[in-house]
Amino acid sequence: MTGGNIGTDIAVIDDINSELDLLPETTKWQDATDLTADTVAITGVVEAVNGAPVCKSGRTTGWSCGEVTGLGEFYVLGHNGSDDIRGVWGFESTLEENAAPGDSGGSVISGTNAMGITSAGVVRDGIERLSSTSLVDGLTKYLPGYTVAVFVEAPKLTSHEDKGTVLTDETISGTTTGTEVKLTVNGETEPVTVENGTWSFTAPSTVPEGGTLEFTVQAVNGYNKSKTVSYELEVKEAPLAAPVITNPADGAAIADSVEAITGTGAKGAEVTLKLTGTDTREDTETANSLAAVEESDTATVDADGNWEWKLDEALTYGEYSVTAVQDLAGKETSDTATSKFSVILEEAVITSVTDGQDFVEGENPSEISGTGTAGAKVNVTIGKDTLSATVADNGSWSVNGFPALVPGSYTVSAVQTLEGATSAATAVTFTVTAVVIAPEAPAPVVPGPTPAPGDPAPAPDNNGDGLPDTGAAGMGLFAGAGALLTAGGISALLINRRRQLQDA
């Protein structure tokens, strides 16, 4: 009989009434009139192990707890009594209060994990024991496609207090343990994506009739769903935000000119703009180098939320400030946005020398060249020397005439000026390296002939010139041959004498 018909003791009911709010919880039977008064939420399914703590929920005997005392096969009577004994794979437990008829089919859990279903009660060795069917075994072998419903916490509203206030177009958000949230507003339900445990949606753009926004949210995790929770918020008109000036940004330094001012705002809003500043260009007719600038205009925010103000005349060198406010029907005028910026002369560029370049002494650059703004004057400086050039129409410039430099590190800088504006300095550092001259090799010493035995020793050569030293004897030699002296011979005598005096 053992092992002949081992199966499970789990029944499944399909097509349950959809109006029933079935919860993934086990009741403790504290109040038979309200089974939700005291429950344990089921968060998973676990296999039974010996010694594991268990609790059973029974309609007849209620809630009682104990521990697992054995695993394996047990046998229960079938529909036909003793002639219909059926084997079940599961586990036995000892409980504070054992099961009784009517408890069958009740939940057996360990902590918050579902472990089994109450199947039968037996007495062995004088001890009452509860036999339970293994959920893991039954679901794996006999109920493919079915899972145990587990508890999913209902979404929480964190961005606002329930019954609190929300502004139009404001983001409403909260947290959830589900992978998706079902949002219902005005009877329409739509899924809301969950990112990093957060769900969100946007409040209405206008105040709804009655001034109240009511909505419900339910967390979904696979087949499991949380309770549906309701929230209510009072909707108030949000003040119109100030437009944003994106270009020129506040604090920007723009090279050469500005032809338009751009930004973002509320779709359809009208943006009122005002520009003030000081143009520092030189006016050769009036000799006035400072001119006040003041202009105003309006722009409309397009469907993409952008606006643009094209200036009648491009702004050139100077300091400026632009302000912007926006108006939208049904809303109060926004606060003011401000951007303070400057238009500066672009820096000159040095192209003939690169940063870190090294020159050999005597070959350092006397000519420096580069690019700049056509018509600008460029002052190029190395040390105390400054040379100037005017940028050609093609944007090039060149200066020539820097003196030779001794070895060391130098910086060449270029600054250009135009119409009263002066650019920032462009600097390039280079080095001049000394020329290294290799020393001349000494002249080779040619040894004289080796004297024969008995010959007098050769005269010493203290001068290192390969010739014997000469003294008075040398003088006598030249004197004895005086009839043969020429001007060249006298020079040779004097040079020889001077050498002797130096060696003395």
LINSULKA-V538608 format. One record per residue. N is the residue number from 1. RES is the residue in one small letter. OMEGA is omega in degrees with one decimal (* if undefined). BURIAL is + if it has 9 or more other ideal C-beta (glycine too) atoms within 8 Angstrom, else -. D_CENTER is the distance of its C-alpha to the mean C-alpha in Angstrom with 2 decimals. Layout:
[[N | RES | OMEGA | BURIAL | D_CENTER] [N | RES | OMEGA | BURIAL | D_CENTER]]
This chain:
[[1 | m | -176.7 | - | 68.51] [2 | t | 177.9 | - | 65.47] [3 | g | -176.6 | - | 62.57] [4 | g | -177.7 | - | 64.58] [5 | n | -179.2 | - | 62.78] [6 | i | 179.3 | - | 59.62] [7 | g | -179.4 | + | 57.24] [8 | t | 179.7 | + | 55.37] [9 | d | -179.2 | + | 56.47] [10 | i | 176.4 | + | 53.79] [11 | a | -179.9 | - | 54.57] [12 | v | 177.6 | - | 52.16] [13 | i | 176.8 | - | 52.89] [14 | d | 175.8 | - | 51.33] [15 | d | 177.1 | - | 51.38] [16 | i | 179.5 | - | 51.00] [17 | n | -176.1 | - | 51.55] [18 | s | 179.4 | - | 48.24] [19 | e | 177.5 | - | 49.23] [20 | l | 179.4 | - | 49.14] [21 | d | -178.7 | - | 46.05] [22 | l | -175.1 | - | 45.75] [23 | l | 177.7 | - | 43.42] [24 | p | -176.7 | + | 41.87] [25 | e | 175.5 | + | 43.69] [26 | t | -178.6 | + | 46.85] [27 | t | 176.2 | + | 49.39] [28 | k | 176.7 | + | 51.18] [29 | w | 176.7 | + | 54.26] [30 | q | 179.8 | - | 54.42] [31 | d | -176.8 | - | 55.64] [32 | a | 179.8 | - | 57.33] [33 | t | 178.4 | - | 57.12] [34 | d | -175.7 | - | 53.34] [35 | l | 179.3 | - | 51.70] [36 | t | -176.6 | - | 48.22] [37 | a | -179.6 | - | 49.37] [38 | d | -174.9 | - | 48.19] [39 | t | 172.1 | + | 46.06] [40 | v | 178.7 | + | 43.67] [41 | a | -179.8 | - | 40.58] [42 | i | -176.4 | + | 40.27] [43 | t | -179.5 | - | 36.79] [44 | g | 179.2 | - | 37.75] [45 | v | -176.4 | + | 40.61] [46 | v | 176.3 | + | 41.83] [47 | e | 179.5 | - | 44.61] [48 | a | 173.1 | + | 47.51] [49 | v | 179.1 | - | 48.11] [50 | n | 178.5 | - | 51.08] [51 | g | -179.0 | - | 50.78] [52 | a | 176.7 | + | 47.94] [53 | p | 178.6 | - | 48.44] [54 | v | 171.7 | + | 49.48] [55 | c | 178.8 | + | 50.60] [56 | k | 177.0 | + | 52.54] [57 | s | -175.8 | + | 52.93] [58 | g | -178.5 | + | 56.48] [59 | r | -177.3 | - | 58.35] [60 | t | -174.4 | + | 61.56] [61 | t | 175.4 | + | 60.59] [62 | g | -171.4 | + | 57.22] [63 | w | 174.7 | + | 54.51] [64 | s | -172.7 | + | 55.18] [65 | c | 177.7 | + | 53.21] [66 | g | 179.3 | + | 53.93] [67 | e | 178.9 | + | 52.62] [68 | v | -179.2 | + | 52.73] [69 | t | 179.5 | - | 55.82] [70 | g | 179.4 | - | 56.03] [71 | l | 175.8 | + | 54.47] [72 | g | -177.4 | - | 56.34] [73 | e | 168.4 | + | 58.96] [74 | f | -171.5 | + | 61.06] [75 | y | -179.7 | - | 63.67] [76 | v | 178.1 | + | 64.42] [77 | l | 176.8 | - | 67.31] [78 | g | -177.1 | - | 66.83] [79 | h | -175.4 | - | 68.58] [80 | n | 174.5 | - | 71.91] [81 | g | -173.8 | - | 72.15] [82 | s | 177.0 | - | 73.09] [83 | d | -174.9 | - | 73.60] [84 | d | 179.7 | + | 69.96] [85 | i | -175.8 | + | 67.90] [86 | r | 178.6 | + | 64.32] [87 | g | -179.3 | + | 61.85] [88 | v | 175.3 | + | 58.32] [89 | w | -179.0 | + | 55.44] [90 | g | -176.3 | + | 53.89] [91 | f | 176.9 | + | 54.23] [92 | e | 179.2 | + | 56.63] [93 | s | 168.5 | + | 55.95] [94 | t | -175.7 | + | 58.06] [95 | l | 175.1 | + | 57.56] [96 | e | 177.2 | - | 58.83] [97 | e | -175.1 | - | 60.64] [98 | n | -178.6 | + | 61.18] [99 | a | 178.4 | + | 60.92] [100 | a | 177.8 | + | 63.81] [101 | p | -175.9 | - | 64.72] [102 | g | 177.7 | - | 62.34] [103 | d | -177.3 | + | 59.27] [104 | s | -179.0 | + | 58.77] [105 | g | 179.2 | - | 55.54] [106 | g | -176.8 | + | 53.80] [107 | s | 170.3 | + | 50.34] [108 | v | -173.8 | + | 49.96] [109 | i | 173.7 | + | 46.61] [110 | s | -172.7 | + | 45.05] [111 | g | 176.1 | - | 42.71] [112 | t | -179.2 | + | 40.70] [113 | n | 175.8 | + | 41.12] [114 | a | -177.7 | + | 43.89] [115 | m | -177.0 | + | 46.23] [116 | g | 178.2 | + | 49.46] [117 | i | 178.7 | + | 52.21] [118 | t | -176.5 | + | 55.53] [119 | s | -176.3 | + | 58.24] [120 | a | 174.8 | + | 61.33] [121 | g | -179.3 | + | 62.80] [122 | v | 174.3 | + | 65.07] [123 | v | 179.3 | - | 67.13] [124 | r | -176.3 | - | 67.30] [125 | d | 178.7 | - | 68.97] [126 | g | -178.8 | - | 69.61] [127 | i | 176.2 | - | 65.90] [128 | e | -179.2 | + | 64.42] [129 | r | 178.4 | + | 61.34] [130 | l | 175.9 | + | 58.94] [131 | s | -176.9 | + | 58.15] [132 | s | 175.4 | + | 54.88] [133 | t | 178.0 | + | 53.56] [134 | s | 177.8 | + | 50.26] [135 | l | -178.5 | + | 47.56] [136 | v | 179.8 | + | 45.45] [137 | d | -177.1 | + | 48.60] [138 | g | -179.0 | + | 49.79] [139 | l | -176.7 | + | 46.51] [140 | t | -172.2 | - | 45.90] [141 | k | -167.1 | - | 49.45] [142 | y | -176.8 | + | 51.04] [143 | l | 179.3 | + | 48.54] [144 | p | 179.9 | - | 45.94] [145 | g | 178.4 | - | 43.53] [146 | y | 175.8 | - | 44.01] [147 | t | 175.6 | - | 41.62] [148 | v | 177.3 | + | 42.06] [149 | a | 179.0 | - | 40.45] [150 | v | -175.4 | + | 37.98] [151 | f | 172.0 | + | 36.86] [152 | v | -177.8 | + | 33.72] [153 | e | 179.4 | + | 32.94] [154 | a | 179.4 | + | 33.31] [155 | p | 177.4 | + | 30.23] [156 | k | 175.3 | - | 29.73] [157 | l | -176.1 | + | 29.15] [158 | t | -176.7 | - | 26.72] [159 | s | -177.9 | - | 25.85] [160 | h | 172.9 | + | 29.53] [161 | e | 174.7 | - | 32.77] [162 | d | -175.1 | - | 35.26] [163 | k | -179.9 | - | 37.97] [164 | g | -174.4 | - | 35.64] [165 | t | 175.2 | - | 34.55] [166 | v | 178.7 | + | 31.87] [167 | l | 177.5 | + | 31.36] [168 | t | 179.8 | + | 31.63] [169 | d | 179.1 | - | 28.43] [170 | e | 179.4 | + | 26.63] [171 | t | 175.1 | - | 24.43] [172 | i | -175.0 | + | 26.35] [173 | s | 179.1 | + | 24.51] [174 | g | -178.1 | + | 25.26] [175 | t | 179.3 | - | 24.73] [176 | t | 173.3 | + | 26.48] [177 | t | 179.1 | - | 27.01] [178 | g | 176.8 | + | 28.01] [179 | t | 179.2 | - | 26.22] [180 | e | 176.9 | + | 27.50] [181 | v | 174.2 | + | 29.14] [182 | k | -178.6 | + | 32.25] [183 | l | 177.7 | + | 32.47] [184 | t | 178.1 | + | 35.91] [185 | v | 179.9 | - | 36.57] [186 | n | 175.9 | - | 40.01] [187 | g | -179.8 | - | 41.21] [188 | e | -177.6 | - | 38.53] [189 | t | 177.2 | - | 36.22] [190 | e | 179.4 | - | 32.95] [191 | p | 176.9 | - | 30.19] [192 | v | -179.4 | + | 26.88] [193 | t | 177.5 | - | 23.79] [194 | v | 178.1 | + | 22.30] [195 | e | 179.5 | - | 18.55] [196 | n | 177.3 | - | 17.69] [197 | g | -177.8 | - | 21.22] [198 | t | 173.7 | + | 21.12] [199 | w | -178.9 | + | 23.43] [200 | s | 171.0 | + | 23.82] [201 | f | -173.8 | + | 25.93] [202 | t | 177.4 | - | 26.89] [203 | a | -179.8 | + | 30.06] [204 | p | 179.2 | + | 32.78] [205 | s | 177.9 | - | 32.65] [206 | t | 179.7 | - | 36.20] [207 | v | -179.3 | - | 38.11] [208 | p | 178.1 | + | 39.95] [209 | e | -176.5 | - | 43.67] [210 | g | 175.6 | - | 44.51] [211 | g | -175.2 | - | 41.16] [212 | t | 174.4 | + | 39.92] [213 | l | 176.9 | + | 37.20] [214 | e | -180.0 | - | 38.18] [215 | f | 176.5 | + | 36.06] [216 | t | 177.2 | + | 35.94] [217 | v | 178.1 | + | 33.24] [218 | q | 178.7 | + | 33.78] [219 | a | 179.6 | + | 31.38] [220 | v | 176.8 | + | 31.95] [221 | n | -174.9 | + | 31.20] [222 | g | 177.0 | - | 33.11] [223 | y | -173.1 | - | 36.80] [224 | n | -178.9 | + | 36.23] [225 | k | 177.8 | - | 35.97] [226 | s | 169.7 | + | 35.78] [227 | k | 174.3 | - | 38.18] [228 | t | -179.0 | - | 37.80] [229 | v | -177.0 | + | 37.02] [230 | s | 176.9 | - | 37.78] [231 | y | -179.6 | + | 36.23] [232 | e | -179.4 | + | 37.53] [233 | l | 174.4 | + | 35.92] [234 | e | -176.5 | + | 37.64] [235 | v | 176.5 | + | 36.05] [236 | k | -179.2 | + | 36.24] [237 | e | 178.7 | - | 35.52] [238 | a | 175.9 | + | 32.19] [239 | p | -179.5 | - | 32.51] [240 | l | -179.6 | + | 31.28] [241 | a | 176.7 | - | 27.98] [242 | a | 175.2 | + | 28.04] [243 | p | 180.0 | + | 26.99] [244 | v | 175.0 | - | 23.95] [245 | i | -175.4 | + | 24.72] [246 | t | -179.5 | - | 21.99] [247 | n | 0.4 | + | 23.96] [248 | p | 178.3 | + | 25.00] [249 | a | 179.9 | + | 22.33] [250 | d | 179.4 | + | 23.64] [251 | g | -176.4 | - | 24.10] [252 | a | 172.1 | + | 23.69] [253 | a | -174.1 | - | 26.08] [254 | i | -179.1 | + | 27.13] [255 | a | 168.8 | - | 29.14] [256 | d | -177.2 | + | 32.68] [257 | s | 174.8 | - | 32.80] [258 | v | -177.1 | + | 31.44] [259 | e | -178.1 | - | 33.13] [260 | a | 176.5 | + | 31.39] [261 | i | -174.9 | + | 29.39] [262 | t | 178.9 | + | 27.03] [263 | g | 179.4 | + | 25.17] [264 | t | 179.9 | + | 24.69] [265 | g | 179.6 | + | 26.89] [266 | a | -178.0 | + | 28.78] [267 | k | 178.1 | + | 30.32] [268 | g | -178.6 | - | 33.87] [269 | a | 174.2 | + | 33.73] [270 | e | -177.5 | + | 35.57] [271 | v | 176.4 | + | 33.72] [272 | t | -172.9 | + | 36.02] [273 | l | 176.9 | + | 34.89] [274 | k | -178.9 | + | 36.47] [275 | l | 174.6 | + | 35.89] [276 | t | 178.1 | + | 37.44] [277 | g | -178.7 | + | 37.31] [278 | t | 176.5 | + | 39.22] [279 | d | -175.5 | + | 39.80] [280 | t | 177.9 | + | 40.54] [281 | r | 178.2 | + | 42.14] [282 | e | 174.9 | - | 45.67] [283 | d | -174.6 | + | 48.47] [284 | t | -178.7 | - | 51.28] [285 | e | -177.3 | - | 53.83] [286 | t | -177.6 | - | 53.39] [287 | a | 178.9 | - | 51.88] [288 | n | -177.2 | - | 49.36] [289 | s | 179.0 | - | 45.88] [290 | l | -179.5 | - | 44.27] [291 | a | 179.9 | - | 44.33] [292 | a | 179.5 | - | 43.06] [293 | v | 176.1 | + | 40.99] [294 | e | -179.9 | - | 41.04] [295 | e | 176.0 | - | 40.24] [296 | s | -179.8 | - | 39.41] [297 | d | 175.6 | - | 38.78] [298 | t | 177.0 | - | 37.37] [299 | a | -179.9 | + | 34.90] [300 | t | 178.9 | + | 34.36] [301 | v | -177.2 | + | 31.07] [302 | d | -175.5 | - | 31.08] [303 | a | 178.4 | - | 30.31] [304 | d | 178.4 | - | 26.65] [305 | g | -178.4 | + | 26.33] [306 | n | 173.9 | + | 26.58] [307 | w | -178.2 | + | 29.30] [308 | e | 174.7 | - | 30.53] [309 | w | 177.1 | + | 33.22] [310 | k | -175.8 | - | 34.80] [311 | l | 178.1 | + | 36.67] [312 | d | 178.9 | - | 40.31] [313 | e | -178.0 | - | 39.87] [314 | a | 176.0 | - | 36.73] [315 | l | 174.9 | + | 35.71] [316 | t | -165.5 | + | 36.14] [317 | y | 179.1 | + | 35.96] [318 | g | 178.3 | + | 35.81] [319 | e | -172.7 | - | 34.05] [320 | y | 174.9 | + | 33.37] [321 | s | 177.9 | + | 32.29] [322 | v | 177.1 | + | 31.85] [323 | t | -179.2 | + | 32.07] [324 | a | 171.1 | + | 31.61] [325 | v | -179.8 | + | 32.86] [326 | q | 178.9 | + | 33.16] [327 | d | 177.3 | + | 35.95] [328 | l | -177.5 | + | 36.08] [329 | a | 177.6 | - | 39.22] [330 | g | -179.9 | - | 39.65] [331 | k | 177.6 | + | 37.07] [332 | e | 178.1 | - | 37.46] [333 | t | -176.1 | - | 36.28] [334 | s | 169.7 | + | 32.73] [335 | d | -176.4 | - | 31.76] [336 | t | 173.1 | - | 31.37] [337 | a | -177.5 | + | 28.24] [338 | t | 173.9 | + | 28.59] [339 | s | 176.0 | + | 27.05] [340 | k | -175.6 | - | 28.58] [341 | f | 178.4 | + | 28.12] [342 | s | 173.6 | + | 30.15] [343 | v | -173.6 | + | 31.37] [344 | i | 175.7 | + | 31.86] [345 | l | -178.9 | + | 33.64] [346 | e | 179.7 | + | 31.44] [347 | e | 171.5 | + | 31.61] [348 | a | -179.8 | + | 34.10] [349 | v | 175.7 | + | 33.02] [350 | i | -176.4 | + | 34.91] [351 | t | -174.4 | - | 35.33] [352 | s | 179.3 | + | 38.31] [353 | v | 177.9 | + | 36.74] [354 | t | -178.4 | - | 33.37] [355 | d | 179.5 | - | 31.53] [356 | g | -178.6 | - | 32.91] [357 | q | -178.4 | + | 35.88] [358 | d | 177.7 | - | 39.08] [359 | f | 175.6 | + | 42.65] [360 | v | -178.9 | - | 45.97] [361 | e | -178.7 | + | 48.45] [362 | g | -179.6 | - | 50.61] [363 | e | 179.6 | - | 48.13] [364 | n | -173.6 | + | 45.50] [365 | p | 172.7 | - | 44.68] [366 | s | 179.0 | - | 47.23] [367 | e | 176.0 | + | 45.60] [368 | i | -179.7 | + | 42.06] [369 | s | -179.5 | + | 40.71] [370 | g | 180.0 | + | 37.65] [371 | t | -179.5 | + | 36.60] [372 | g | -179.8 | + | 36.40] [373 | t | -177.2 | + | 37.42] [374 | a | 178.8 | + | 40.86] [375 | g | -178.7 | - | 43.56] [376 | a | 173.7 | + | 41.59] [377 | k | -179.0 | + | 43.20] [378 | v | 174.1 | + | 41.28] [379 | n | -177.8 | + | 42.23] [380 | v | -173.9 | + | 41.42] [381 | t | 168.3 | + | 41.92] [382 | i | -176.6 | + | 42.39] [383 | g | -179.7 | - | 43.68] [384 | k | -175.9 | - | 46.55] [385 | d | 178.3 | - | 47.17] [386 | t | 175.4 | - | 45.84] [387 | l | -175.1 | + | 46.65] [388 | s | 176.8 | + | 46.02] [389 | a | 176.1 | + | 45.69] [390 | t | -178.6 | + | 45.19] [391 | v | -179.5 | + | 42.51] [392 | a | -179.7 | - | 44.31] [393 | d | 179.0 | - | 43.87] [394 | n | 175.7 | - | 41.82] [395 | g | -178.9 | + | 39.34] [396 | s | 175.6 | + | 40.62] [397 | w | -179.6 | + | 42.20] [398 | s | 174.1 | + | 43.98] [399 | v | -177.5 | + | 45.88] [400 | n | 176.4 | - | 48.39] [401 | g | 177.4 | - | 50.42] [402 | f | -178.1 | + | 48.36] [403 | p | 175.8 | - | 50.64] [404 | a | -175.7 | - | 50.36] [405 | l | 173.8 | + | 48.05] [406 | v | -179.9 | - | 48.78] [407 | p | -179.8 | - | 46.29] [408 | g | 179.6 | - | 43.16] [409 | s | -175.8 | - | 39.68] [410 | y | 175.3 | + | 39.53] [411 | t | 173.3 | + | 37.21] [412 | v | -179.1 | + | 37.99] [413 | s | 179.3 | + | 36.64] [414 | a | 178.1 | + | 37.10] [415 | v | 178.3 | + | 37.20] [416 | q | 179.8 | + | 38.32] [417 | t | 179.6 | + | 40.11] [418 | l | 176.1 | + | 41.09] [419 | e | 177.0 | - | 42.78] [420 | g | 179.2 | + | 42.29] [421 | a | 179.6 | + | 38.56] [422 | t | -179.6 | - | 37.34] [423 | s | 170.8 | + | 34.12] [424 | a | -177.6 | - | 32.01] [425 | a | 170.8 | - | 33.23] [426 | t | -175.7 | + | 31.97] [427 | a | 176.1 | - | 32.65] [428 | v | -178.8 | + | 33.08] [429 | t | 177.4 | + | 34.33] [430 | f | -179.7 | + | 36.86] [431 | t | 173.0 | + | 39.49] [432 | v | -176.7 | + | 43.21] [433 | t | -179.3 | + | 44.59] [434 | a | 175.6 | - | 48.28] [435 | v | 178.8 | - | 50.62] [436 | v | -179.6 | - | 51.87] [437 | i | -179.7 | - | 55.61] [438 | a | 179.8 | - | 56.92] [439 | p | 179.2 | - | 60.26] [440 | e | 177.6 | - | 63.51] [441 | a | 179.1 | - | 65.09] [442 | p | 179.5 | - | 68.53] [443 | a | -179.7 | - | 71.68] [444 | p | 178.3 | - | 73.16] [445 | v | -180.0 | - | 76.34] [446 | v | -178.6 | - | 79.34] [447 | p | 177.9 | - | 81.82] [448 | g | -179.4 | - | 85.57] [449 | p | 178.1 | - | 88.40] [450 | t | -177.7 | - | 89.42] [451 | p | 176.4 | - | 92.90] [452 | a | 178.9 | - | 95.81] [453 | p | 179.2 | - | 97.61] [454 | g | 177.8 | - | 99.89] [455 | d | 176.9 | - | 98.18] [456 | p | -179.8 | - | 97.06] [457 | a | 179.3 | - | 93.37] [458 | p | 178.7 | - | 91.32] [459 | a | 179.9 | - | 90.52] [460 | p | 176.9 | - | 87.20] [461 | d | -178.5 | + | 84.13] [462 | n | -177.4 | - | 82.33] [463 | n | 179.8 | - | 80.55] [464 | g | -178.1 | - | 78.62] [465 | d | 179.8 | - | 79.80] [466 | g | -179.7 | - | 81.79] [467 | l | 177.6 | - | 85.12] [468 | p | 175.1 | - | 87.61] [469 | d | 176.8 | + | 87.70] [470 | t | 178.5 | + | 90.57] [471 | g | 179.2 | - | 92.62] [472 | a | 178.9 | - | 96.20] [473 | a | 177.6 | - | 97.19] [474 | g | 178.5 | + | 94.82] [475 | m | 180.0 | + | 96.27] [476 | g | 179.6 | - | 99.73] [477 | l | -179.6 | + | 98.70] [478 | f | -179.5 | + | 97.66] [479 | a | 180.0 | - | 100.76] [480 | g | 179.9 | - | 103.05] [481 | a | -173.5 | - | 101.73] [482 | g | -179.2 | - | 101.86] [483 | a | -177.0 | - | 103.80] [484 | l | -175.8 | - | 100.80] [485 | l | 172.5 | + | 98.15] [486 | t | 177.7 | - | 96.37] [487 | a | 178.3 | - | 93.78] [488 | g | 179.1 | - | 91.14] [489 | g | 177.8 | + | 92.90] [490 | i | 177.9 | + | 92.97] [491 | s | 179.3 | - | 89.23] [492 | a | 178.6 | - | 88.75] [493 | l | -178.7 | + | 90.99] [494 | l | 178.9 | - | 89.17] [495 | i | 179.7 | - | 85.77] [496 | n | 179.1 | + | 87.12] [497 | r | -179.6 | + | 88.61] [498 | r | 179.4 | - | 85.39] [499 | r | 179.0 | + | 83.59] [500 | q | -179.1 | + | 86.20] [501 | l | 178.8 | - | 85.84] [502 | q | -178.2 | - | 82.05] [503 | d | -177.3 | - | 82.52] [504 | a | * | - | 85.15]]
